[in-house]
């Protein structure tokens, strides 16, 4: 016999997975699942389940409210679950299983959609505004408010922009300690706001800052975080946040839900969401909060900022990209693309194949398992156009593709497709661009 699991009753507390001596139980998407090959119907898991979600075939149901017949612990299932569901002994070790039940979407506790507005070195990450547009859709689906969060120093110029892009409320922590970005103070500032106001969903861009600070915030809040999302939505039945991201090297798209903890947190790739309409003069509620830490509370200091040129800019911020694929033939031929990028003031990038061949680094990879880009101009050299690559660049404003295969998939999404030998075409383009730009001709 195999243990049966009532999914409607399971709260994902994990008590059964700890108790099972043969490790036949596990949690998947916040619910218990059983491996029929391992289960030997010992029934120990039944004695610790606080909601009677587990049973054995042809066995009488456990009396309601009974946690452990020997210990005599009682639980009235009509009442809210206590924080400590049960203390029980396994040999000489005493463990406590804590059950957490997710709050109702849009309720009084853990309510609202927040977008962290990234403001560093006097610049706003555009993905912040993209997420306010996406956050508006999520908030409408749940029936709650949309707020922006700004942490930093001298940030007053950012506040009207947040309202203009759709925030109904803006939470601000403005303090000299937050002048330069560092993980510790920024995480502490965000956690203080989250703990006090309890938002249901928090979004931030999957930038270098977002990828650094958001895991720290999620750890402090003891909640889940789905990184590098490309699609967000709301489940119509549960009202949970649906967080979709590439998995297994970009070969599949996984949709993840955070069922039993709050807040639900996601970082989202820049330029995958549409920029919302900006409305000048739009107003909302401004909430300023104090930050009670000082410089001596933190271990790191910023000594210097080194400004990068366009060639070394982060791909998600690049306006012109020259990207190469395996059609380039060898790493030594990369000089052709580098010369073109130099003339155009462009950022150099590549396909997954070019990165795996060792021609470029992973942070230069465009595609589903790399960086999603939306530059003004994207020049693809020797890239066939696998679906994983197209997903990462097809929303570029203007695409120029150079390939010797007239059936190459990338030519189907290109504004201009040039079929021919790239070793002749690219040097000719470089020379022509150089001549025109030297004479001030931009088109």
N, C-alpha and C positions, 0 to 999 in steps of 0.2 A: 504493500500500500504506500501511497505517497500523500504527504500533507496537502490539504486543500486550502487555498487562500481566497478569502472573500475581499476582493479589491475595494468594494464599497466601504468596508469597515477598516481596512488597513490605513494607518496614519504614518507609516514609514518611520517609526520610532527606533527600529533596529534591535529591539530586545531579542527577537527570535534569532537574528544572525549571530549574536554574541553567544546565545545559549546552545545553539546546535553543535553537538560534539563532532559531527562529520562534515561540517561546513557545507551543508546542502542548501542553505538559504543565503540570499544576497538581496541588496536593495538596488533596484533599477528604476530610474526616473522617480525616485522617492517612494516606491512601493516594493513590498517583499515579493520575491520570486523564488521558486524552488527548483533545484536540479533533480529531476526524477531518478537519474542514475546514481546519485549519491544518497538520496533519502532512504533511511531504513526504518521509518515509522516508529522511532523511539518515543516521540510525543513530548519531549522535554520543551520544545518550543511553545507548545500549547499552554504550558503552565505560566509562562511569563508574558503572553500577549495581553495587553491591557484592554483591548477592544473585542476579544473573542473572534478575531479575524481568521484564526487558524483552526482547522479541524481535521480529523481522520475519517475516512469513509466508514459508514456503519457504526460510528461511535457516538454515544449520547453527547449532546452539547454540554459544555461546562456551565454550571449555574451562573446566572447573570451576576456580575459584580465580584466574582471570585478570581483573585489573581493567582493565588497559590494555596491549594487545599491544606498543605501542612502549615504554612505560615499564618494562614487565616487572614491575609490582607484583603481588605474590601475596597471596591471601587464602584460607586454609583455612576453608571454610564450616562445618566441624565444630567449630571453635573459637569462643569468644565474639568478637563484633566489637570491634576496638580502638576507642578513643575517636576517633582520627583515621582515618577510613576511607581517605581518599586526598588527597594534595596534587597538584593538577594545574594546568597553566598555561593561561590564556586570554589570548592576546596577551602583554602585559607584566605582567598581573595574576595573582597566585597566590592561589588560594582553597582553603580547607579545608572539606570537608563532614563534619559530625559526625553519626554515626548513633547513635540511642538506642533501645534495646529495652526495652519496658515489663516490669517484673518480674511474676512470677506473683502473682495475687491471694491474699492471706492468707499470703504467704511470710514468711521471716525478715527480709528487707529490704523496707522500705516496707510495713509491716503495721499494721493497726488503723484504726478509725474514731474521729476526734476531733471534738468539738463545742466551739467557742469560746464560753464563757459570758460574755456582755457584762454588765459591772458598772461603772456610771459614776454618779457623784454619789450614791452610797449606794443605788442601785436596780439591780435585776436586770431585764434585758429578758426578758419572758415567753417570747419566741421561743426562748430558750436551752433552756428545758425542753421545748418542743415538739420541738426538734431532737434532744434526747437520746432522746425516744420514737421518732423516725424513725430516728435513728442505730442504735438497738437492732435494728431490722428489717434495716438494711443489714449490720450486723456479723454477724447470724445467717445472712444469705444468703451471706456470704463465708466465715464461719467464723473470725472474729477478735474481738478485744476492743473494748470501747467506753470511751472516755476523755473527760473534760471538761478544759478548759484555762481557767485563771483568771489574768489579768494585771491588776495594779492595786496599790492600797495599802490595808492594813487589811482584808483580804479573808477573814479566817478564818471569819466568819459565813456565807459563801457555800459553804464546803466541804461541810458536812453536807447542805446543800440539793442539791448536785450528786449526792452519793451517794443521797439520797432519791429523786431523779428517774431513777436508773438507771445512773449512771456507775460503772464497775468500778475505774477509776483516775482520779485527779485530779492534773494537773500544775499547779503554782502558782509564779508569780513575783510576789513581794510586795516592792515597793520604793517609797520616797518619790517618785522621779522619775515613777512611774506613777500618782500620786494623781489628777491631772487628765488626761483623755484628750487625746492629741496623736498625730498620725499616726506621726511618726518613732520615738519610744520604744516605742510599742505594737507597731509593725511589727518593730522590732529584737528585742523580747522574744519575739514569736511565732516569728520566723525562727530564733532561737537554739534554741528547743525543737524546731522541726520538723527542723532540721539534725541535731540530736543523736539524736532518737528515730525519725524517719522514718515518720510515719503515712501510710497509703495514701490515706485520704479525710479531708478536713477540711470541716466545715460551719460556717456562721455566719449569723446573721439578716441579712436585707437591710434593716437599719435604717440610719440616717444614719451610725452608727459603722462598721457592717459594709461599707457601700458605699464608705467612705473608706479603711479600713485594709486590707481584703482584696486590692484590686488592687495595693497596694504590696507586700504579702507575696508575691503570685503573681509579681510582677515580679522580686523578689529571688530567688525560688526558680526562676525561669525555667520556669514551668509554666502550664497553662491555668486559667482561671476562668470559670465560667458563673454569671451574675448573675441575680437575681430568679427563681429556680426556683419552680415551683408543684407539681411532682411529681418524686420521686426513686425510683430502683429499681436493681436489679442485673441486668445481662444474664446469663441462665442459662448461656450458652456461654463467654463471655470473662471473666465476673465483673467486667466494667468497670461503673463507675457510670453510670447513665442519668440525664441531667439535662435535665428538660423545662421549657421556659419559653416565654412568648408571643413571637412574632416578627412582623415586618412589620406593626407597629401593632396587634398582637393578633389579626390575621386568621387566623394559623395557630399551631399549637403545634409548636415545634422540639425534638427530642431530640438532645442533644449528648453525645459521649463524648470523653474525653481518653485517646488510645490509647498515646502513646509517652513521656509525661512524668509525673512524680510530684512532689508529691501531686496527687490529683484534688480540685479545690476548687470549692465552690458556696456562694453566698449564697441563702437561701430566704426568701420573703416571710413575714412574721409572720402568724399566725392561719390559715394554710392547712393546717397539720398539727395533728393532735389532740394535746391535752395528755395526757401519760402519767400513770399513777397514781403518786401520791406515797406512798412507804413510809417512815414514820418509823423511825429506828434502823438503816436499811440502811448497811452499811459497805463500804469498799473500800481500795485502796492509795493512799496520799498520797505524791506526789513533789514535793519543793520544790527549785527551782533558783535559783542566784544570778543577779543582773543586774549586770554589771560596768561599766555606764555611769553617768555623773553628769550633773547639770543643764547643765554647760558644753558637753556634747557635742551639744546640740540647739539649733535655731535659734528655736524658738517658745516662748512662755510664755502661760499662760492668766491673764488679768487679772480677769475677772469672769464670773459666770454670771447670765443673766437668765431668771428663772423664767417660763414661759408659763402662761396660764390655760387653762381647758378649751376656750375658743373657738379657741385657737391651737395646741392639742395636735396632735402627729403623729397622723394618722388611724389608724395601726396600733395606737395605744395608747388611742384614744378609746373610752369606754364608751357614750356616746350620740351618735348622728350624725343630723343633719338634712341630707338630700341633695336636690338639685334637678336637674331636667332641662329640656329645651327646652319642655315644657308650661307653664313659668312665663311664657313669652311674650317677656320683655325683661329686660334687666339691672336696670332701675329697679324691677322687681317683686321683686328679690332681698330687699328689705327685709322682705317677709312671712316668708321663711325665717329671716332674721337675728333677727327679733323672737322667733320660736318657739325658736330655738337659745339665745337669751339667757335666756329664761325657764327652760329646761330645763338650762342649763349644758352645752349640747351643742356639738359641733364641726361646723362647716359644711363640706359637701362637695358634689360634683356628678357628673353623668355626663360622658362624653366630649364629648357635644354641647354641654353647658353650658360646658365648658372651652374648646372650640374656638370657641365664640361670644364668648369673651373675658369671660365673667361671673366666672369663677374662674381660679385659677392651676393649673398642672399638678399640683403637690403636693397639691391638693385633689380630684383625680380618683379616683373609685372605679371599679374594673373591671380587666379583664385587662391593659390597657395602662396602668393607673394603680396604685392601691394596693388590695391585698386586705384587707378589714376583717372583724372578727368582734366587733362591739360587743354590749352587752346589749340595746340598742334601736336600730333603724335606721328612720328615717322618710323615705320616698321621696315627694317632691312633684313631680308632673308628669313622672315617668320612665316610659317605656313598658316597658322591661325587655328590651333587646337582650341576647343571650346573653353578650356580652363584659362587660356590666355585672353580670348575674346571677352570673357566675362569681366576681366580686370581692366579693359581699356576701350570697350566699344562705345562708351558714353563720352569719349573725347570730342571736343568741338569740331575738330578737323583732322581727318586721318589720311595719311599718304602711305601707301604700301608699295614696296619694291620686291618683286619676286619673279623668278624665271618660269614658274608654273602658272599658266593661265587659269587653272582650276583651283588654285590655292584658296582656302576658306577666307583668309583675311581680305582678299580682294572684294568679297561680297559686302563687307562692312566699311570699306574704304571710300572716302570721297573722291580720291584720285588713286587709281591703281596703275603702276608702271610695270609692264611685263618685259623682262629682259635681264641682261647680265649685270648684276649689282656692281661688279668690279669696274664696269664702264660707266654705269649710271651715277653711282654715288660720287666719284671724283668730279664728274661733270656738274652735278648739283652743287657741290662744295665750291667749285670755281665760280659758278654763276651767282650763287648767293654772296660770295665774297666781293665780286665785282659790283653787284647791285647795292649791297650795304655800304660799301666804300663811297658810293656816289649818292648815298642818302635815299635810295629807292627801296621802299619796304614791301613792294608787291611785284 
